Amino acid sequence: MVDLKSQYLKIKDEIDSAVLECIASTQFINGPQVKAFQVELEHYLNVMHVIPCANGTDALQIALMALELEPGDEVIVPSFTYVATAEVIGLLRLTPVMVDVAPDTFNITAEIIEKAITPKTKAIVPVHLFGQCADMEPIMALAEKHGLYVIEDNAQAIGADYVFGKGKKQKAGTIGHIGTTSFYPSKNLGCYGDGGAIMTNDDELAKKIRKIANHGQDKRYYHDVLGVNSRLDSIQAAILSIKLKRLDEYCALRQSVAAAYDKVFSQIPQVIIPTRQANSSHVFHQYTLKVPASDRSALIEYLKENAIPSMIYYPVPLYKQQAFKTYWKSGEELPVTEMLCDAVLSLPIHTEMDEIQLNHICSAIAAFFA
């Protein structure tokens, strides 16, 4: 699905040099590379504060901890997403309220969210799924109306631009009260291990987040609150600095692959290509088709026979996962989520795809539906 080795070979000399420099310095934790990457990402995103951390799940958990919510408070999340988004809510003894998503963009909308708001609702976590932003302007207006926090789960859309109604552009992950992201190796901006970051333009929230991520301390051995230990390693920060310089290029390469796919798949009646929102760029962390549920298993096997990988993101709605059974009443299914879980199929998309690979994948799918 992702060719990380070929990507590495193109930047091998820079990566190797940076990693060896970290090792030689022996400043493996909170070395100068971490601070440098933090500043670079702040400039790239045009955000006041970036707090690096150990992974994207930690980023979500720390963000929620900084809001000082009470057990039982409700947090609205999409039902069609990766488990981490709702997992951290439950771990903090908050209540994940899982709502349906739009059938075209796979993202939650203000209209869907508003129906789920109760007196216990305290926060919303929009997920910018597969590489494009949820429609944030009406979501932020809704949050302001009801006095709710917004935490953006931007693990899949770093580099994407959201366009407000008056034409103002803002990077995904910098619009809500807090943004979070993951640097898992397969992400558009990925390191060679685990990593994550939290973003905010709120000075007070930034102060709380830094403290929580560092065992609840500002000053060593003086712990003001219960925190966690969540740090980005210096080696990973050095790698991310090198790759951040190429992030826009990487996004453009993914977009060119998506355009090539679109050209072929838009001509196949049984296939629905990814929707592009007018107010968000799409950086294609995943290229996800909708195909007839009755054909999907056979298509996956056909692709496998032709040495083409594919993935289902995500095969089971969150509310039907065993871990979340206490948060959902039987019979209250979400129809769009159910449909998507049966219909979606993601194809290989990465920065190193060539014309031969693209033609092979496109020809195989066209032949299957011929």
Short mmCIF file of the C-alpha atoms (twelve columns), coordinates in Angstrom:
data_MODEL
# 
_entry.id   MODEL 
# 
loop_
_atom_site.group_PDB 
_atom_site.id 
_atom_site.type_symbol 
_atom_site.label_atom_id 
_atom_site.label_alt_id 
_atom_site.label_comp_id 
_atom_site.label_asym_id 
_atom_site.label_seq_id 
_atom_site.Cartn_x 
_atom_site.Cartn_y 
_atom_site.Cartn_z 
_atom_site.pdbx_PDB_model_num 
ATOM 1   C CA . MET A 1   0.000   0.000   0.000   1 
ATOM 2   C CA . VAL A 2   2.957   2.333   0.716   1 
ATOM 3   C CA . ASP A 3   6.499   2.073   -0.667  1 
ATOM 4   C CA . LEU A 4   8.533   3.509   2.192   1 
ATOM 5   C CA . LYS A 5   11.781  1.883   1.080   1 
ATOM 6   C CA . SER A 6   11.874  3.649   -2.283  1 
ATOM 7   C CA . GLN A 7   10.989  6.926   -0.605  1 
ATOM 8   C CA . TYR A 8   13.839  6.446   1.880   1 
ATOM 9   C CA . LEU A 9   16.364  5.659   -0.855  1 
ATOM 10  C CA . LYS A 10  15.687  9.038   -2.493  1 
ATOM 11  C CA . ILE A 11  16.619  10.886  0.715   1 
ATOM 12  C CA . LYS A 12  18.989  8.278   2.146   1 
ATOM 13  C CA . ASP A 13  22.065  10.472  2.471   1 
ATOM 14  C CA . GLU A 14  20.195  13.199  4.360   1 
ATOM 15  C CA . ILE A 15  18.417  10.723  6.624   1 
ATOM 16  C CA . ASP A 16  21.530  8.702   7.403   1 
ATOM 17  C CA . SER A 17  23.539  11.800  8.192   1 
ATOM 18  C CA . ALA A 18  20.844  13.202  10.484  1 
ATOM 19  C CA . VAL A 19  20.387  9.903   12.343  1 
ATOM 20  C CA . LEU A 20  24.129  9.431   12.843  1 
ATOM 21  C CA . GLU A 21  24.426  12.989  14.106  1 
ATOM 22  C CA . CYS A 22  21.746  12.245  16.726  1 
ATOM 23  C CA . ILE A 23  23.515  9.077   17.812  1 
ATOM 24  C CA . ALA A 24  26.883  10.803  18.017  1 
ATOM 25  C CA . SER A 25  25.395  13.593  20.156  1 
ATOM 26  C CA . THR A 26  23.767  11.021  22.525  1 
ATOM 27  C CA . GLN A 27  20.906  13.508  23.064  1 
ATOM 28  C CA . PHE A 28  18.273  10.910  22.318  1 
ATOM 29  C CA . ILE A 29  15.443  12.541  24.295  1 
ATOM 30  C CA . ASN A 30  14.469  16.212  23.844  1 
ATOM 31  C CA . GLY A 31  17.569  16.929  21.816  1 
ATOM 32  C CA . PRO A 32  17.892  20.048  19.657  1 
ATOM 33  C CA . GLN A 33  16.310  18.166  16.751  1 
ATOM 34  C CA . VAL A 34  12.966  18.063  18.594  1 
ATOM 35  C CA . LYS A 35  12.910  21.799  19.176  1 
ATOM 36  C CA . ALA A 36  13.984  22.474  15.591  1 
ATOM 37  C CA . PHE A 37  11.206  20.280  14.180  1 
ATOM 38  C CA . GLN A 38  8.663   21.875  16.493  1 
ATOM 39  C CA . VAL A 39  9.531   25.350  15.203  1 
ATOM 40  C CA . GLU A 40  9.555   24.176  11.571  1 
ATOM 41  C CA . LEU A 41  6.123   22.598  11.911  1 
ATOM 42  C CA . GLU A 42  4.754   25.714  13.619  1 
ATOM 43  C CA . HIS A 43  5.940   27.767  10.642  1 
ATOM 44  C CA . TYR A 44  4.570   25.296  8.102   1 
ATOM 45  C CA . LEU A 45  1.150   25.131  9.753   1 
ATOM 46  C CA . ASN A 46  1.144   28.826  10.734  1 
ATOM 47  C CA . VAL A 47  0.133   27.858  14.260  1 
ATOM 48  C CA . MET A 48  1.416   29.344  17.517  1 
ATOM 49  C CA . HIS A 49  2.163   26.132  19.380  1 
ATOM 50  C CA . VAL A 50  3.220   22.635  18.348  1 
ATOM 51  C CA . ILE A 51  3.850   20.166  21.166  1 
ATOM 52  C CA . PRO A 52  5.526   16.984  19.867  1 
ATOM 53  C CA . CYS A 53  4.581   13.729  21.589  1 
ATOM 54  C CA . ALA A 54  5.053   9.974   21.319  1 
ATOM 55  C CA . ASN A 55  2.212   9.073   18.936  1 
ATOM 56  C CA . GLY A 56  -1.119  10.195  17.548  1 
ATOM 57  C CA . THR A 57  -3.182  8.346   20.146  1 
ATOM 58  C CA . ASP A 58  -1.291  10.088  22.943  1 
ATOM 59  C CA . ALA A 59  -1.930  13.377  21.166  1 
ATOM 60  C CA . LEU A 60  -5.692  12.792  21.334  1 
ATOM 61  C CA . GLN A 61  -5.583  11.675  24.958  1 
ATOM 62  C CA . ILE A 62  -3.436  14.600  26.120  1 
ATOM 63  C CA . ALA A 63  -5.653  17.055  24.238  1 
ATOM 64  C CA . LEU A 64  -8.725  15.740  26.056  1 
ATOM 65  C CA . MET A 65  -6.910  15.759  29.395  1 
ATOM 66  C CA . ALA A 66  -6.063  19.435  28.894  1 
ATOM 67  C CA . LEU A 67  -9.763  20.289  28.683  1 
ATOM 68  C CA . GLU A 68  -10.336 19.027  32.249  1 
ATOM 69  C CA . LEU A 69  -13.600 17.273  31.413  1 
ATOM 70  C CA . GLU A 70  -15.514 15.299  34.036  1 
ATOM 71  C CA . PRO A 71  -16.334 11.552  33.978  1 
ATOM 72  C CA . GLY A 72  -19.514 11.013  32.002  1 
ATOM 73  C CA . ASP A 73  -19.124 14.141  29.870  1 
ATOM 74  C CA . GLU A 74  -20.025 13.402  26.260  1 
ATOM 75  C CA . VAL A 75  -17.672 13.789  23.303  1 
ATOM 76  C CA . ILE A 76  -19.097 13.501  19.785  1 
ATOM 77  C CA . VAL A 77  -17.035 11.466  17.305  1 
ATOM 78  C CA . PRO A 78  -17.660 9.920   13.893  1 
ATOM 79  C CA . SER A 79  -18.632 6.262   13.877  1 
ATOM 80  C CA . PHE A 80  -16.587 5.648   10.723  1 
ATOM 81  C CA . THR A 81  -12.975 6.112   11.765  1 
ATOM 82  C CA . TYR A 82  -10.031 4.382   13.425  1 
ATOM 83  C CA . VAL A 83  -10.518 3.166   16.977  1 
ATOM 84  C CA . ALA A 84  -8.042  5.616   18.571  1 
ATOM 85  C CA . THR A 85  -10.430 8.552   18.183  1 
ATOM 86  C CA . ALA A 86  -13.036 7.002   20.492  1 
ATOM 87  C CA . GLU A 87  -10.677 4.799   22.495  1 
ATOM 88  C CA . VAL A 88  -9.049  7.665   24.393  1 
ATOM 89  C CA . ILE A 89  -12.471 9.087   25.274  1 
ATOM 90  C CA . GLY A 90  -13.460 5.857   26.983  1 
ATOM 91  C CA . LEU A 91  -10.072 5.512   28.696  1 
ATOM 92  C CA . LEU A 92  -10.622 8.912   30.345  1 
ATOM 93  C CA . ARG A 93  -14.067 7.776   31.578  1 
ATOM 94  C CA . LEU A 94  -15.767 10.179  29.210  1 
ATOM 95  C CA . THR A 95  -18.629 9.034   26.975  1 
ATOM 96  C CA . PRO A 96  -17.996 8.688   23.233  1 
ATOM 97  C CA . VAL A 97  -21.135 9.598   21.303  1 
ATOM 98  C CA . MET A 98  -20.686 8.028   17.888  1 
ATOM 99  C CA . VAL A 99  -22.585 9.689   15.043  1 
ATOM 100 C CA . ASP A 100 -23.043 8.987   11.361  1 
ATOM 101 C CA . VAL A 101 -21.014 10.609  8.578   1 
ATOM 102 C CA . ALA A 102 -21.686 12.090  5.163   1 
ATOM 103 C CA . PRO A 103 -21.848 9.351   2.484   1 
ATOM 104 C CA . ASP A 104 -19.719 11.288  -0.007  1 
ATOM 105 C CA . THR A 105 -16.874 12.761  2.102   1 
ATOM 106 C CA . PHE A 106 -16.925 10.160  4.936   1 
ATOM 107 C CA . ASN A 107 -16.692 13.064  7.430   1 
ATOM 108 C CA . ILE A 108 -19.060 14.351  10.103  1 
ATOM 109 C CA . THR A 109 -20.989 17.562  9.459   1 
ATOM 110 C CA . ALA A 110 -22.452 20.282  11.654  1 
ATOM 111 C CA . GLU A 111 -25.967 19.072  10.813  1 
ATOM 112 C CA . ILE A 112 -25.192 15.536  11.995  1 
ATOM 113 C CA . ILE A 113 -23.399 16.772  15.122  1 
ATOM 114 C CA . GLU A 114 -26.199 19.126  16.184  1 
ATOM 115 C CA . LYS A 115 -28.718 16.275  16.426  1 
ATOM 116 C CA . ALA A 116 -26.456 14.513  18.957  1 
ATOM 117 C CA . ILE A 117 -25.827 17.467  21.296  1 
ATOM 118 C CA . THR A 118 -27.203 17.077  24.819  1 
ATOM 119 C CA . PRO A 119 -26.635 18.989  28.066  1 
ATOM 120 C CA . LYS A 120 -23.765 16.567  28.756  1 
ATOM 121 C CA . THR A 121 -21.951 17.304  25.487  1 
ATOM 122 C CA . LYS A 122 -18.622 19.047  26.058  1 
ATOM 123 C CA . ALA A 123 -16.524 18.438  22.946  1 
ATOM 124 C CA . ILE A 124 -16.496 17.406  19.286  1 
ATOM 125 C CA . VAL A 125 -13.718 15.463  17.560  1 
ATOM 126 C CA . PRO A 126 -13.969 15.872  13.771  1 
ATOM 127 C CA . VAL A 127 -11.734 13.425  11.907  1 
ATOM 128 C CA . HIS A 128 -10.309 14.624  8.594   1 
ATOM 129 C CA . LEU A 129 -10.658 11.177  7.098   1 
ATOM 130 C CA . PHE A 130 -8.493  9.852   4.275   1 
ATOM 131 C CA . GLY A 131 -6.907  13.249  3.603   1 
ATOM 132 C CA . GLN A 132 -9.513  16.013  3.388   1 
ATOM 133 C CA . CYS A 133 -11.026 18.274  6.010   1 
ATOM 134 C CA . ALA A 134 -14.407 17.957  7.569   1 
ATOM 135 C CA . ASP A 135 -16.404 21.130  6.878   1 
ATOM 136 C CA . MET A 136 -14.936 23.071  9.796   1 
ATOM 137 C CA . GLU A 137 -16.501 26.536  9.463   1 
ATOM 138 C CA . PRO A 138 -20.056 25.436  10.372  1 
ATOM 139 C CA . ILE A 139 -18.680 22.993  12.958  1 
ATOM 140 C CA . MET A 140 -16.806 25.817  14.714  1 
ATOM 141 C CA . ALA A 141 -19.914 28.026  14.581  1 
ATOM 142 C CA . LEU A 142 -21.960 25.213  16.117  1 
ATOM 143 C CA . ALA A 143 -19.341 24.687  18.826  1 
ATOM 144 C CA . GLU A 144 -19.364 28.376  19.692  1 
ATOM 145 C CA . LYS A 145 -23.165 28.399  19.841  1 
ATOM 146 C CA . HIS A 146 -23.221 25.533  22.343  1 
ATOM 147 C CA . GLY A 147 -19.991 26.315  24.213  1 
ATOM 148 C CA . LEU A 148 -18.171 23.177  23.057  1 
ATOM 149 C CA . TYR A 149 -14.500 22.401  22.508  1 
ATOM 150 C CA . VAL A 150 -13.303 21.140  19.114  1 
ATOM 151 C CA . ILE A 151 -10.339 18.775  18.807  1 
ATOM 152 C CA . GLU A 152 -9.317  18.020  15.223  1 
ATOM 153 C CA . ASP A 153 -8.064  14.495  14.574  1 
ATOM 154 C CA . ASN A 154 -5.697  15.353  11.743  1 
ATOM 155 C CA . ALA A 155 -3.759  12.083  11.628  1 
ATOM 156 C CA . GLN A 156 -4.647  11.585  7.951   1 
ATOM 157 C CA . ALA A 157 -4.767  15.094  6.492   1 
ATOM 158 C CA . ILE A 158 -1.610  16.973  7.456   1 
ATOM 159 C CA . GLY A 159 -0.812  19.394  4.657   1 
ATOM 160 C CA . ALA A 160 -4.428  19.826  3.573   1 
ATOM 161 C CA . ASP A 161 -5.886  23.338  3.286   1 
ATOM 162 C CA . TYR A 162 -9.364  24.330  4.431   1 
ATOM 163 C CA . VAL A 163 -10.964 27.348  2.728   1 
ATOM 164 C CA . PHE A 164 -13.414 29.484  4.696   1 
ATOM 165 C CA . GLY A 165 -16.388 31.173  3.072   1 
ATOM 166 C CA . LYS A 166 -14.562 34.505  2.750   1 
ATOM 167 C CA . GLY A 167 -11.588 32.864  1.055   1 
ATOM 168 C CA . LYS A 168 -9.256  32.570  4.056   1 
ATOM 169 C CA . LYS A 169 -7.125  29.409  3.965   1 
ATOM 170 C CA . GLN A 170 -6.024  27.526  7.050   1 
ATOM 171 C CA . LYS A 171 -4.109  24.296  7.462   1 
ATOM 172 C CA . ALA A 172 -5.952  21.227  8.686   1 
ATOM 173 C CA . GLY A 173 -5.364  20.723  12.392  1 
ATOM 174 C CA . THR A 174 -5.126  24.433  13.217  1 
ATOM 175 C CA . ILE A 175 -8.809  25.408  13.095  1 
ATOM 176 C CA . GLY A 176 -10.213 23.828  16.252  1 
ATOM 177 C CA . HIS A 177 -9.264  24.676  19.815  1 
ATOM 178 C CA . ILE A 178 -6.708  21.845  19.598  1 
ATOM 179 C CA . GLY A 179 -5.412  19.777  16.686  1 
ATOM 180 C CA . THR A 180 -3.689  16.416  16.829  1 
ATOM 181 C CA . THR A 181 -1.705  14.381  14.354  1 
ATOM 182 C CA . SER A 182 0.262   11.159  13.969  1 
ATOM 183 C CA . PHE A 183 3.657   10.582  12.394  1 
ATOM 184 C CA . TYR A 184 3.198   6.821   12.005  1 
ATOM 185 C CA . PRO A 185 5.472   5.676   9.157   1 
ATOM 186 C CA . SER A 186 2.707   5.281   6.567   1 
ATOM 187 C CA . LYS A 187 1.288   8.773   7.125   1 
ATOM 188 C CA . ASN A 188 1.841   11.518  4.551   1 
ATOM 189 C CA . LEU A 189 4.397   12.954  6.985   1 
ATOM 190 C CA . GLY A 190 5.734   9.846   8.690   1 
ATOM 191 C CA . CYS A 191 8.792   9.070   10.767  1 
ATOM 192 C CA . TYR A 192 10.577  5.714   11.129  1 
ATOM 193 C CA . GLY A 193 8.821   4.708   14.320  1 
ATOM 194 C CA . ASP A 194 6.055   6.248   16.367  1 
ATOM 195 C CA . GLY A 195 5.469   9.963   16.776  1 
ATOM 196 C CA . GLY A 196 2.753   12.566  17.092  1 
ATOM 197 C CA . ALA A 197 2.043   16.219  17.795  1 
ATOM 198 C CA . ILE A 198 -0.570  18.525  19.295  1 
ATOM 199 C CA . MET A 199 -1.310  21.987  17.860  1 
ATOM 200 C CA . THR A 200 -3.084  25.000  19.316  1 
ATOM 201 C CA . ASN A 201 -3.238  28.782  19.081  1 
ATOM 202 C CA . ASP A 202 -4.325  29.040  22.730  1 
ATOM 203 C CA . ASP A 203 -1.442  29.934  25.060  1 
ATOM 204 C CA . GLU A 204 -3.117  28.526  28.171  1 
ATOM 205 C CA . LEU A 205 -4.048  25.254  26.517  1 
ATOM 206 C CA . ALA A 206 -0.500  24.933  25.164  1 
ATOM 207 C CA . LYS A 207 0.889   25.371  28.668  1 
ATOM 208 C CA . LYS A 208 -1.422  22.664  30.039  1 
ATOM 209 C CA . ILE A 209 -0.631  20.304  27.162  1 
ATOM 210 C CA . ARG A 210 3.141   20.641  27.619  1 
ATOM 211 C CA . LYS A 211 2.781   19.996  31.337  1 
ATOM 212 C CA . ILE A 212 0.552   16.936  30.897  1 
ATOM 213 C CA . ALA A 213 2.866   15.420  28.273  1 
ATOM 214 C CA . ASN A 214 5.803   15.796  30.694  1 
ATOM 215 C CA . HIS A 215 4.527   13.954  33.776  1 
ATOM 216 C CA . GLY A 216 2.465   16.975  34.852  1 
ATOM 217 C CA . GLN A 217 5.511   19.113  35.534  1 
ATOM 218 C CA . ASP A 218 6.862   22.478  34.457  1 
ATOM 219 C CA . LYS A 219 9.830   22.209  36.793  1 
ATOM 220 C CA . ARG A 220 11.606  18.898  37.178  1 
ATOM 221 C CA . TYR A 221 10.386  16.840  40.159  1 
ATOM 222 C CA . TYR A 222 7.525   19.302  40.874  1 
ATOM 223 C CA . HIS A 223 4.338   17.697  39.585  1 
ATOM 224 C CA . ASP A 224 1.284   19.962  39.542  1 
ATOM 225 C CA . VAL A 225 -1.160  17.595  37.843  1 
ATOM 226 C CA . LEU A 226 -1.355  13.940  36.899  1 
ATOM 227 C CA . GLY A 227 0.291   13.668  33.494  1 
ATOM 228 C CA . VAL A 228 1.800   11.145  31.139  1 
ATOM 229 C CA . ASN A 229 5.197   10.471  29.615  1 
ATOM 230 C CA . SER A 230 4.867   11.229  25.916  1 
ATOM 231 C CA . ARG A 231 7.885   12.448  23.982  1 
ATOM 232 C CA . LEU A 232 9.046   12.506  20.380  1 
ATOM 233 C CA . ASP A 233 12.512  10.959  20.088  1 
ATOM 234 C CA . SER A 234 15.298  13.140  18.721  1 
ATOM 235 C CA . ILE A 235 16.040  10.677  15.908  1 
ATOM 236 C CA . GLN A 236 12.405  10.726  14.756  1 
ATOM 237 C CA . ALA A 237 12.338  14.541  14.924  1 
ATOM 238 C CA . ALA A 238 15.447  14.716  12.735  1 
ATOM 239 C CA . ILE A 239 13.798  12.442  10.160  1 
ATOM 240 C CA . LEU A 240 10.590  14.459  10.237  1 
ATOM 241 C CA . SER A 241 12.478  17.727  9.644   1 
ATOM 242 C CA . ILE A 242 13.882  16.305  6.436   1 
ATOM 243 C CA . LYS A 243 10.521  14.981  5.269   1 
ATOM 244 C CA . LEU A 244 8.594   18.131  6.248   1 
ATOM 245 C CA . LYS A 245 10.561  20.062  3.616   1 
ATOM 246 C CA . ARG A 246 9.052   17.692  1.050   1 
ATOM 247 C CA . LEU A 247 5.522   17.413  2.433   1 
ATOM 248 C CA . ASP A 248 3.912   19.622  -0.208  1 
ATOM 249 C CA . GLU A 249 5.740   17.663  -2.904  1 
ATOM 250 C CA . TYR A 250 4.587   14.383  -1.354  1 
ATOM 251 C CA . CYS A 251 0.991   15.627  -1.266  1 
ATOM 252 C CA . ALA A 252 1.186   16.704  -4.911  1 
ATOM 253 C CA . LEU A 253 2.502   13.278  -5.939  1 
ATOM 254 C CA . ARG A 254 -0.380  11.572  -4.148  1 
ATOM 255 C CA . GLN A 255 -2.823  13.946  -5.832  1 
ATOM 256 C CA . SER A 256 -1.388  13.056  -9.243  1 
ATOM 257 C CA . VAL A 257 -1.898  9.349   -8.532  1 
ATOM 258 C CA . ALA A 258 -5.472  10.068  -7.449  1 
ATOM 259 C CA . ALA A 259 -6.109  12.016  -10.661 1 
ATOM 260 C CA . ALA A 260 -4.840  9.087   -12.736 1 
ATOM 261 C CA . TYR A 261 -7.113  6.709   -10.839 1 
ATOM 262 C CA . ASP A 262 -10.060 9.074   -11.266 1 
ATOM 263 C CA . LYS A 263 -9.639  9.196   -15.022 1 
ATOM 264 C CA . VAL A 264 -10.089 5.432   -15.317 1 
ATOM 265 C CA . PHE A 265 -12.474 4.644   -12.485 1 
ATOM 266 C CA . SER A 266 -14.926 7.444   -13.265 1 
ATOM 267 C CA . GLN A 267 -15.703 5.518   -16.475 1 
ATOM 268 C CA . ILE A 268 -16.717 2.360   -14.567 1 
ATOM 269 C CA . PRO A 269 -20.420 2.563   -13.576 1 
ATOM 270 C CA . GLN A 270 -20.050 0.204   -10.604 1 
ATOM 271 C CA . VAL A 271 -17.297 2.304   -8.997  1 
ATOM 272 C CA . ILE A 272 -17.697 5.598   -7.115  1 
ATOM 273 C CA . ILE A 273 -14.503 7.654   -6.900  1 
ATOM 274 C CA . PRO A 274 -13.597 9.816   -3.883  1 
ATOM 275 C CA . THR A 275 -15.512 13.082  -3.562  1 
ATOM 276 C CA . ARG A 276 -13.530 16.337  -3.385  1 
ATOM 277 C CA . GLN A 277 -15.003 19.046  -1.185  1 
ATOM 278 C CA . ALA A 278 -15.020 22.523  -2.698  1 
ATOM 279 C CA . ASN A 279 -13.634 24.012  0.533   1 
ATOM 280 C CA . SER A 280 -10.808 21.554  1.246   1 
ATOM 281 C CA . SER A 281 -7.847  20.237  -0.631  1 
ATOM 282 C CA . HIS A 282 -7.414  16.459  -0.522  1 
ATOM 283 C CA . VAL A 283 -3.954  15.067  0.259   1 
ATOM 284 C CA . PHE A 284 -4.994  11.419  -0.205  1 
ATOM 285 C CA . HIS A 285 -3.652  9.562   2.766   1 
ATOM 286 C CA . GLN A 286 -5.929  6.918   1.302   1 
ATOM 287 C CA . TYR A 287 -7.583  6.619   -2.086  1 
ATOM 288 C CA . THR A 288 -10.893 5.009   -1.199  1 
ATOM 289 C CA . LEU A 289 -13.472 3.789   -3.683  1 
ATOM 290 C CA . LYS A 290 -17.031 2.693   -3.051  1 
ATOM 291 C CA . VAL A 291 -17.899 -0.536  -4.856  1 
ATOM 292 C CA . PRO A 292 -20.986 -2.766  -4.710  1 
ATOM 293 C CA . ALA A 293 -20.893 -4.750  -1.461  1 
ATOM 294 C CA . SER A 294 -21.761 -7.882  -3.436  1 
ATOM 295 C CA . ASP A 295 -18.590 -7.481  -5.539  1 
ATOM 296 C CA . ARG A 296 -16.064 -6.351  -2.930  1 
ATOM 297 C CA . SER A 297 -14.774 -9.701  -1.662  1 
ATOM 298 C CA . ALA A 298 -14.369 -11.049 -5.180  1 
ATOM 299 C CA . LEU A 299 -12.594 -7.855  -6.258  1 
ATOM 300 C CA . ILE A 300 -10.156 -8.102  -3.352  1 
ATOM 301 C CA . GLU A 301 -9.342  -11.708 -4.303  1 
ATOM 302 C CA . TYR A 302 -8.960  -10.746 -7.967  1 
ATOM 303 C CA . LEU A 303 -6.547  -7.953  -7.054  1 
ATOM 304 C CA . LYS A 304 -4.594  -10.323 -4.812  1 
ATOM 305 C CA . GLU A 305 -4.272  -12.793 -7.694  1 
ATOM 306 C CA . ASN A 306 -2.797  -9.921  -9.718  1 
ATOM 307 C CA . ALA A 307 -0.326  -8.985  -6.945  1 
ATOM 308 C CA . ILE A 308 -2.223  -5.801  -6.059  1 
ATOM 309 C CA . PRO A 309 -2.769  -5.015  -2.381  1 
ATOM 310 C CA . SER A 310 -5.945  -3.393  -1.122  1 
ATOM 311 C CA . MET A 311 -7.383  -2.553  2.296   1 
ATOM 312 C CA . ILE A 312 -10.770 -2.031  3.909   1 
ATOM 313 C CA . TYR A 313 -10.736 1.066   6.132   1 
ATOM 314 C CA . TYR A 314 -12.902 0.263   8.160   1 
ATOM 315 C CA . PRO A 315 -14.757 -3.074  8.107   1 
ATOM 316 C CA . VAL A 316 -16.722 -2.696  11.384  1 
ATOM 317 C CA . PRO A 317 -18.533 0.399   12.715  1 
ATOM 318 C CA . LEU A 318 -17.004 1.674   15.963  1 
ATOM 319 C CA . TYR A 319 -20.251 1.224   17.849  1 
ATOM 320 C CA . LYS A 320 -20.310 -2.493  16.933  1 
ATOM 321 C CA . GLN A 321 -16.834 -3.119  18.317  1 
ATOM 322 C CA . GLN A 322 -16.868 -5.208  21.499  1 
ATOM 323 C CA . ALA A 323 -14.903 -2.504  23.321  1 
ATOM 324 C CA . PHE A 324 -17.743 0.001   22.854  1 
ATOM 325 C CA . LYS A 325 -20.757 -2.214  23.500  1 
ATOM 326 C CA . THR A 326 -21.685 -0.264  26.644  1 
ATOM 327 C CA . TYR A 327 -22.020 2.958   24.635  1 
ATOM 328 C CA . TRP A 328 -24.504 1.729   22.046  1 
ATOM 329 C CA . LYS A 329 -28.032 0.342   22.146  1 
ATOM 330 C CA . SER A 330 -28.835 -2.573  19.858  1 
ATOM 331 C CA . GLY A 331 -31.035 -1.524  16.960  1 
ATOM 332 C CA . GLU A 332 -29.710 2.043   16.764  1 
ATOM 333 C CA . GLU A 333 -27.632 1.473   13.646  1 
ATOM 334 C CA . LEU A 334 -26.170 4.335   11.632  1 
ATOM 335 C CA . PRO A 335 -27.113 3.651   7.993   1 
ATOM 336 C CA . VAL A 336 -24.328 5.533   6.222   1 
ATOM 337 C CA . THR A 337 -21.643 3.983   8.416   1 
ATOM 338 C CA . GLU A 338 -23.139 0.536   7.811   1 
ATOM 339 C CA . MET A 339 -23.146 1.156   4.060   1 
ATOM 340 C CA . LEU A 340 -19.569 2.415   3.998   1 
ATOM 341 C CA . CYS A 341 -18.217 -0.481  6.022   1 
ATOM 342 C CA . ASP A 342 -19.640 -2.802  3.370   1 
ATOM 343 C CA . ALA A 343 -18.634 -0.748  0.319   1 
ATOM 344 C CA . VAL A 344 -15.272 0.993   0.786   1 
ATOM 345 C CA . LEU A 345 -12.009 -0.273  -0.641  1 
ATOM 346 C CA . SER A 346 -8.677  1.563   -0.543  1 
ATOM 347 C CA . LEU A 347 -6.022  1.140   -3.237  1 
ATOM 348 C CA . PRO A 348 -2.252  1.684   -3.111  1 
ATOM 349 C CA . ILE A 349 -1.314  5.355   -3.153  1 
ATOM 350 C CA . HIS A 350 2.085   6.764   -2.299  1 
ATOM 351 C CA . THR A 351 4.840   9.058   -3.487  1 
ATOM 352 C CA . GLU A 352 6.778   6.455   -5.457  1 
ATOM 353 C CA . MET A 353 4.089   5.048   -7.740  1 
ATOM 354 C CA . ASP A 354 5.074   4.908   -11.405 1 
ATOM 355 C CA . GLU A 355 3.093   4.630   -14.612 1 
ATOM 356 C CA . ILE A 356 3.591   0.864   -14.854 1 
ATOM 357 C CA . GLN A 357 2.136   0.280   -11.385 1 
ATOM 358 C CA . LEU A 358 -0.750  2.644   -12.044 1 
ATOM 359 C CA . ASN A 359 -1.621  1.030   -15.372 1 
ATOM 360 C CA . HIS A 360 -1.488  -2.441  -13.820 1 
ATOM 361 C CA . ILE A 361 -3.911  -1.485  -11.029 1 
ATOM 362 C CA . CYS A 362 -6.269  0.446   -13.281 1 
ATOM 363 C CA . SER A 363 -6.343  -2.277  -15.934 1 
ATOM 364 C CA . ALA A 364 -7.058  -4.981  -13.368 1 
ATOM 365 C CA . ILE A 365 -10.038 -3.140  -11.885 1 
ATOM 366 C CA . ALA A 366 -11.389 -2.209  -15.315 1 
ATOM 367 C CA . ALA A 367 -11.102 -5.858  -16.380 1 
ATOM 368 C CA . PHE A 368 -12.877 -7.079  -13.248 1 
ATOM 369 C CA . PHE A 369 -15.918 -4.909  -13.913 1 
ATOM 370 C CA . ALA A 370 -15.905 -5.365  -17.710 1 
# 
